[in-house]
Amino acid sequence: MQKQNIDFEKEFDIVVCGAGIAGVAAAVSAAETGKKVALIEKTFTPGGLAVSGFINIFLPLCDGCGNQVIFGMAERLLKLSLHYSPFKLPPGWGGEPGKKISRYAVKFSPGAFALALENLLVNSGVEILYDSLVCDAELQNHSKINSVSVENISGRGKIYADYFIDATGNAYLAEKLGLKTLSYLNLLSSWNLQSSLSKATSASKFNDPEILVDILKLGEHVRNFDKSYDSYTIINNKFTHEKITNFVIFGRNQIREYYEAQNNSDSFPLALANMPHMRLIRTVKGSDEVKNDPSVIPEKIVGRLPDWRTPGAVYNIPLGALLSEKVSNLILAGRIISTEYGNASEIIRVIPSAAFTGETAGRIAVYSILKNKQPSELTNENISELNKL
């Protein structure tokens, strides 16, 4: 094979691949310690599915029993999601004083959140590489990433760093490295932005922005799943561009059918999602994993995450779920971290968990550089020091 010419080279302390919620949290948490950080993103918009997929629900930071479980970057991003919009914090969590505490969750405007996220990245000193696709990775001694190659309008470039964080949402970097990944069931799902004169009138009348940010949700629930769409489910199978393309096209067929069936309705599509609505594409086999049983206590815990569906259920997140078994300077973030399929994968794939694992990945990378220790060597004492950076 002919060797590719290199058009540019860059060096950083930490490189984050993917600018979804996990990637943003990782990049900002690392850059704010003074490290030189790059964030590589194939689109021009930060926020991943939360923004480009119109998943405009920042699920709870609490356990459903009035106790806040997630703090740090997740809480910071939840509040940031309300910028440039009329959405408010829930009562009792900084909202109306004296009101009974509800779930610590908010809805937000996807466009407003994207603007706020980009501003946060720039002000934190993160170097953003938009319109850049990670197309290769170079290993040193088969166990350490030396660089990743990217393609963008400047040509092909090599990006060097001490640590790399895979926050791609589909384990794209891990797959390039030949690491073991698992894929699971995805049912057809499509969230898209719509509008109507009647809803705009109601939003104005009741002063309710939630009515105006009207998300059309189709095929989202397993129980309502039309079995004729079975050919577009993907379970324990290798993902291909044909399968993902068909997944998106078939979801848009659902949208067409929906509006054709509305007859004289004044509702109409306003914007289509730019990402496939897949709960899990690939997860990476790590040195440990998040268990389906919340009572399991791993040896090294980096934090705890609530089950947004079940009040009182809180899961322990082991350090090893964010680490590769084979590549020493690769850290995982977001929905690709190592989990058992089931309850564990459900709690990991949502916005608060992405923010938490992203922040944790960024801090692990910074701490490992400062202490000259591999992430796998971190002790419980070291883990307790991460948040002090």
Secondary structure in CASP SS format (residue, H / E / C, confidence):
PFRMAT SS
TARGET T0000
AUTHOR 0000-0000-0000
METHOD secondary structure of the structure
MODEL  1
M C 1.00
Q C 1.00
K C 1.00
Q C 1.00
N C 1.00
I C 1.00
D C 1.00
F E 1.00
E E 1.00
K E 1.00
E E 1.00
F C 1.00
D C 1.00
I E 1.00
V E 1.00
V E 1.00
C E 1.00
G C 1.00
A C 1.00
G C 1.00
I H 1.00
A H 1.00
G H 1.00
V H 1.00
A H 1.00
A H 1.00
A H 1.00
V H 1.00
S H 1.00
A H 1.00
A H 1.00
E C 1.00
T C 1.00
G C 1.00
K C 1.00
K C 1.00
V E 1.00
A E 1.00
L E 1.00
I E 1.00
E C 1.00
K C 1.00
T C 1.00
F C 1.00
T C 1.00
P C 1.00
G C 1.00
G H 1.00
L H 1.00
A H 1.00
V H 1.00
S H 1.00
G C 1.00
F C 1.00
I C 1.00
N C 1.00
I E 1.00
F E 1.00
L C 1.00
P C 1.00
L C 1.00
C E 1.00
D C 1.00
G C 1.00
C C 1.00
G C 1.00
N C 1.00
Q E 1.00
V C 1.00
I C 1.00
F C 1.00
G H 1.00
M H 1.00
A H 1.00
E H 1.00
R H 1.00
L H 1.00
L H 1.00
K H 1.00
L H 1.00
S C 1.00
L C 1.00
H C 1.00
Y C 1.00
S C 1.00
P C 1.00
F C 1.00
K C 1.00
L C 1.00
P C 1.00
P C 1.00
G C 1.00
W C 1.00
G C 1.00
G C 1.00
E C 1.00
P C 1.00
G C 1.00
K C 1.00
K C 1.00
I C 1.00
S C 1.00
R C 1.00
Y C 1.00
A C 1.00
V E 1.00
K E 1.00
F C 1.00
S C 1.00
P H 1.00
G H 1.00
A H 1.00
F H 1.00
A H 1.00
L H 1.00
A H 1.00
L H 1.00
E H 1.00
N H 1.00
L H 1.00
L H 1.00
V H 1.00
N H 1.00
S C 1.00
G C 1.00
V C 1.00
E E 1.00
I E 1.00
L E 1.00
Y C 1.00
D C 1.00
S C 1.00
L E 1.00
V E 1.00
C E 1.00
D E 1.00
A E 1.00
E E 1.00
L E 1.00
Q E 1.00
N C 1.00
H C 1.00
S C 1.00
K E 1.00
I E 1.00
N E 1.00
S E 1.00
V E 1.00
S E 1.00
V E 1.00
E E 1.00
N E 1.00
I C 1.00
S C 1.00
G E 1.00
R E 1.00
G E 1.00
K E 1.00
I E 1.00
Y E 1.00
A C 1.00
D C 1.00
Y E 1.00
F E 1.00
I E 1.00
D E 1.00
A C 1.00
T C 1.00
G C 1.00
N C 1.00
A C 1.00
Y H 1.00
L H 1.00
A H 1.00
E H 1.00
K H 1.00
L C 1.00
G C 1.00
L C 1.00
K C 1.00
T E 1.00
L E 1.00
S C 1.00
Y C 1.00
L C 1.00
N C 1.00
L C 1.00
L C 1.00
S C 1.00
S E 1.00
W E 1.00
N E 1.00
L E 1.00
Q E 1.00
S E 1.00
S C 1.00
L H 1.00
S H 1.00
K H 1.00
A H 1.00
T H 1.00
S H 1.00
A H 1.00
S H 1.00
K H 1.00
F H 1.00
N C 1.00
D C 1.00
P H 1.00
E H 1.00
I H 1.00
L H 1.00
V C 1.00
D E 1.00
I E 1.00
L E 1.00
K E 1.00
L E 1.00
G C 1.00
E C 1.00
H C 1.00
V H 1.00
R H 1.00
N H 1.00
F C 1.00
D C 1.00
K H 1.00
S H 1.00
Y H 1.00
D H 1.00
S H 1.00
Y H 1.00
T C 1.00
I C 1.00
I C 1.00
N C 1.00
N C 1.00
K C 1.00
F C 1.00
T C 1.00
H H 1.00
E H 1.00
K H 1.00
I H 1.00
T H 1.00
N H 1.00
F H 1.00
V H 1.00
I H 1.00
F H 1.00
G H 1.00
R H 1.00
N H 1.00
Q H 1.00
I H 1.00
R H 1.00
E H 1.00
Y H 1.00
Y H 1.00
E H 1.00
A C 1.00
Q C 1.00
N C 1.00
N C 1.00
S C 1.00
D C 1.00
S C 1.00
F E 1.00
P E 1.00
L E 1.00
A E 1.00
L C 1.00
A C 1.00
N C 1.00
M C 1.00
P C 1.00
H C 1.00
M C 1.00
R C 1.00
L C 1.00
I C 1.00
R C 1.00
T E 1.00
V E 1.00
K C 1.00
G E 1.00
S C 1.00
D C 1.00
E C 1.00
V E 1.00
K C 1.00
N C 1.00
D C 1.00
P C 1.00
S C 1.00
V C 1.00
I C 1.00
P C 1.00
E C 1.00
K C 1.00
I E 1.00
V E 1.00
G E 1.00
R E 1.00
L E 1.00
P E 1.00
D C 1.00
W C 1.00
R C 1.00
T C 1.00
P C 1.00
G C 1.00
A C 1.00
V E 1.00
Y E 1.00
N E 1.00
I E 1.00
P E 1.00
L H 1.00
G H 1.00
A H 1.00
L H 1.00
L E 1.00
S E 1.00
E C 1.00
K C 1.00
V C 1.00
S C 1.00
N C 1.00
L E 1.00
I E 1.00
L E 1.00
A C 1.00
G H 1.00
R H 1.00
I H 1.00
I C 1.00
S C 1.00
T E 1.00
E C 1.00
Y C 1.00
G C 1.00
N H 1.00
A H 1.00
S H 1.00
E H 1.00
I H 1.00
I H 1.00
R C 1.00
V C 1.00
I H 1.00
P H 1.00
S H 1.00
A H 1.00
A H 1.00
F H 1.00
T H 1.00
G H 1.00
E H 1.00
T H 1.00
A H 1.00
G H 1.00
R H 1.00
I H 1.00
A H 1.00
V H 1.00
Y H 1.00
S H 1.00
I H 1.00
L H 1.00
K H 1.00
N C 1.00
K C 1.00
Q C 1.00
P H 1.00
S H 1.00
E H 1.00
L C 1.00
T C 1.00
N H 1.00
E H 1.00
N H 1.00
I H 1.00
S H 1.00
E H 1.00
L H 1.00
N H 1.00
K H 1.00
L C 1.00
END
